[in-house]
């Protein structure tokens, strides 16, 4: 069959466009394998689900092309590369589906004296939906409320919460990194700390459960990679300068090391990590601290961004040591921020380690964590 010139041109354009699209998808899969803290590389950790969908569309296009015209060898090679890249992406995503074995076992306890419930929420500093948050708190009745991006305005608006949550720890700030902690349970030795950067706080406290058992709670909200530093810090920096992931990684590794050094103490680390559940950094954090992710085997539960249905990622987390079993994990409705609130209920159980398998680190992990900490401290 003779192809008309216009058809020949269209055929060539389609093939070239599909080839370039395929190469872009393959590169977006390979780039995150580079172990670096450069922001433009680390942001490719995030859109694995979205890239997988695009790869599915690319493969469908190759199938259509094979029916339309005979495919060339280089097109078969590209299609195979897309298939391999898709398999790699799906392997990374698979643990955060309901088809995967659960990392944290479910609680079957009737006694709630060792139970603790947390509401984790990045309010977004310029959000003003206070009434919606108060209603959400009333409806879910958490023991602990951990809020990030809170300013003095937010602290003033939430003043009445102290009637029901008498134990508090406040660090309101106007730089997107303020933190507020309200607790119904007694806080023991609560402290605000600045682990890596002098403007970014984190929380460490012990929480006394109704049974009297003490649990160590960390609240974190490290700097995200890719953020425009001129906007964030209101400094006279180049507007194109963006934050790498070194500060975030260093803070998370510091917390993980502390958790490991606590030994058999039950620990919860919660907050907006500004990192996805499946990233190399998050997995290193888990192995270094021996922490479990209740998301594994239960679903993505993407908490950011409420403003987009296509670009959403699991950035807010509640990791816990092997001493805990999961009662409940839910993403709550959008109440005005760019983050969804996350609600988690855990049971402390001295025998939980029988059912839970603690992630283990090796010498390479320990060295990498130390290097990340050193680099973050030196960068500051």
N, C-alpha and C positions, 0 to 999 in steps of 0.2 A: 504494500500500500504506500502510495506517495504522500508524503507529508507536505502540506502547503507551508510556505515560508513563515506565515504568522503562527501556525501550529508548532513549527520547529522552534521558533523563538520562545514561545510560551513553554514548550517542553523543557528547553534549556534553562529558562529562568526558574521554573519550578524545581528542577533538579539541583541547581546551584543553591537556591534558597533553603531547600531541605537539607542539603549537605552542610551549609553554614549553621543552620539551626541545630543539627545533630552535633557538630563539633562544639558549639557553645554549651550544650547540655553535658557532653562528656567532660569538657574542661571544668564546668561548675561542680562536677562530681569529684574530679581529681584534685582541684585546688585545696579543699579542706584537709587533704592528706598531708599537706606541708605543715610541719610543726613550727609555727611561728606565731607571734602575737600581733602581726600587722593587721589592722582593722579591715582592710579591703579583702583579706583572705578569710579572716574569722567570721565575717558576716555570711559567708557561704555555708557555715554550720547550720544556719537557721532554716532555709526553705527546702528541706529535703522532701517534704510531702508535695509541695508545689512543683518541684523539679521532676518528681516521679510522675505526676500527672502529665506534664509536658512531654516526658519521654514516651508515655503511653500514646499520646497524640502523634508523636513522630513515628512510632512504629506502625500506627494505623495508616499514616501517610505512605510509608514504604510498602505496606500491603496493597494499598490502592494503586501505587505506582507500578507494582509488579503486574497488576491486571491491565493497566493502561498501556504500558510499554515495557519491553524487556529491560530489566535492571542490569547495570554494568557491574563489574567485579568490585570496583571501589565503593559502589553503593551498598553492596552486600557487606563489605568490610565495615562501613559506617553503621549499618543497621546492627551488626553484631556487637560493635562497640557500645551502641545505645542499650542493647539488651544486657550486656555485662554491667554497664553503669546502673541500669534500673535495678538489677539484682542487688548490687551493692547498696543502693539507697534503701531498698525494701528491707534488707538485713538490718540496717540501722534503725528503721522505723518499727519493725515487727514487734520488739518488746513492749511497745506502747499501744498495743492492740489487745482486744479481749481474747485473742487466739493464743497468746503467749502465757507460759506459766507465771503465776504471781510471785513476785520477789518478796513481798511482805504478806505473811499469812493472815487470814481473817480471824477476828476474835469471836469466841463463843462464850465469853464470860457474861454471867448475869449480874455479878457484883460490879458496881461502877465506882468503887472507892479508889481504884487505881486508874480511872479514866480521865482523859484530858482532851478538851476540844479547842481548836484554834480557828480563828477567822483571820485570813491573811489577805491584805488588800492594799494595793497601791492606789491612793485616792486621786492622783494627778493634782499637782500643786494648785492649778487654777480652776479645778472643779468646785462647784458650789452646791452640790446635791447632798447637803448634810441630812435632811429629813429622810431621804432614801436610805442612807447608810444607817441611821438610827432605827428605821423600821426593819432593815435587814438584820440588825443585831437583835432586836426584840424577837423576830421570827425564828432565828436560829439559836439564840441563847448560848453563845460560845463561852467557855471559861476564860479564854485569853483572846484579846484583839490586838493584832500587830498591824500597824498602819505605816506606810512609807510615803514619801513626798509630802509630808505634812508641814505646814507653816504655822506661825503663831495664830493666824486667823482660824485655822482648823482646830487648834488647841482650845481657843476661846469658844468656838461653836460646840465643842464636845465636852464642855465643862461638866454638864450634868451626869455624864457617864460614871463619874467617880462615886456616885451614890450606890450603884450596883457593882462597880469595879474599883474597890478602894485601894488596890495595890497598883501603883503606876510607875512608869519610867518615861520621861519626856525629853526629847531633843528636837524641838521644832526648828526648822531652818528654811531660808528662802532660796536655797540653791538646788532644789529638787531632791535633796537627800535627808530631809527631816524624818524622824521616826518617833512614833508614839506607841507605848505599850500599856494596855489596860488589862488588869487581871482580877478575877474573882478569887483566885487562889493566892496564898501568901507568896510574895517574892522574897527570896533570901539572897543577900549580897548582890543586889542588882547594880549594874554599872553600864555606863555609856563609854565606848572605846573608839579610838581612831587608829585602826590597825595599820593602814598603809598611807592614806591621804588625810591631811589635817582638816579637811572639809567634809569628809565622808564618814559618818558614824556607823557603829554597829552596836548590838546589844548582847550582853551576856548576863544571865541570871539563873538562879535555881528557883524552881517552882515546887511548892509543897502540895502534894496531892492530898485528897481527903483522908487517905490511909496513913498519911504522915511521910510517905516516901518522897525523897527529893529527886527531881528531874532537872537536868541542866538544859536550859533553852538558849539558843543563839538566834538573834534576829539580824539579817544581813540585807544590804541593798547596795552592791558595788557598782562602780561606774560601768556603763555599757560601752562596747567597742563601736566605733564609727560615729560617735557623737561629736558635733561641732564644738570645739573647746571655746570658741569665742562667744557662743551663745550660752554655754553652760556656766562659765566662770566669769563672764562679763569682763574679760581681760582684754588687754590690747594685743591680742594675738592675731595671727593671720587667719582670716575667716575660713580658709581652706584646711586649716590644721584640724585633724580629727584624732580622737583618742584611740589608741591601740588597746588590746585586751590585757596588757601586762598588769595594770593595777587591779582589774577584776580578778584575774587568775591568782595573783599574789594573795589577795584578801581571802579568797576561797580556800587556797592551800594552807594558809595560816590557821584558819578555823579548823580545817580537816586535821592538821597536825595536833592541835590542841585536843580535839575530840579523841584522837588515838591515844594521846598521853593520859587521858582520864581513865583509861582502862575499862573496868566493868561498870562505870557510871552510866545510867540511862541518859541519852542525849537526843534532843530534837534541834534541827537546824532549819529555820523557816525564813521566808521572805521572797522578795523579788531579786532573783539571781542575775537577771539580765543575761541569761544563757539558757539554751534549750536543753531538754532532758537528755538528748542523745549525743551531745558534743563530747569531744575528747576531754575537754576540761572538766565537765560535769562527771564523767566516768572516772577520771583521775581523782577528783574530789571524793567520790564515793569510796573508791578503793583505799585511798589514803586514810579516810576517817572511819572506814568500816560501816558505812551508812546505807540503809535500804531506801529504795524509792517506791512508795505505795502506788505510783502510777503504773509501774511495770505489770503487765497482764490485765490492766483495767481500762486503758484508753488514753488518748492524747490529752484531753481536758485542757485545750489551749486557753490561756488566760490573757493573751495580748495578740492582736489589737481589736478592741470592740468595734472600731470604726470600719473594719474591713472583714468581709466574709472569706476572702481569698487568701489574705496574708495574716494568718494567725499562728501563734507559736506558744508552747508551754514554757513560760518564763518564771512563773511563781511556783515555789516548791515548798514541800515539808518533808525533809529527809529525817530518818530516825534510826537509832541504833537497833541492834537485834533484839533488844529487850521489849520491843513493842509489837503488838498485833493491831491490825486495822479494823476499826468499827465502821467507819464511814469516810468517804472521800467524794466531794461534790464541787463542781464549778457552779457558783451562784450567778443569778441574773445580772445583766448590765445595769449599773445604777449611776452612770454619769461619767465614769473615768474612762481612760483608754485601756484599763485592765479590768478583767472580770475578778470578783472576789473568789477565793478558794477556801473551802471549809473542810477541815479534817478532824476526825475523832480517833484517838489512839488509846489502847489499853496497855498499861505496863503489866508485864507478866514475867516473873523470874524464870519461867520455863519456856519462854518464847523462842529462845535460841535453838530449842529442839526442832522447831518447825521452820525457823528462818535460817538462811545460810548467809553469813556475813561476807560481804565482798572483801577480798584479800589483796593487799598490795605486795609488790616485790621490790627488790633493790633498785630496779630501773625506775619504778614509780616514785620511790622515796627520793631518788636523786633528781628526778624531773620536778617534783614538788619543791624541793629545796632551791633548785635553780630558778623556778618561777617566783618564789618568795624573795630571793636575793635580787632578782631583776626588778621586781616591783618596788622594793625599798630603795634601790639605787636610782630608779627613775624619778622617785619623789624628791 
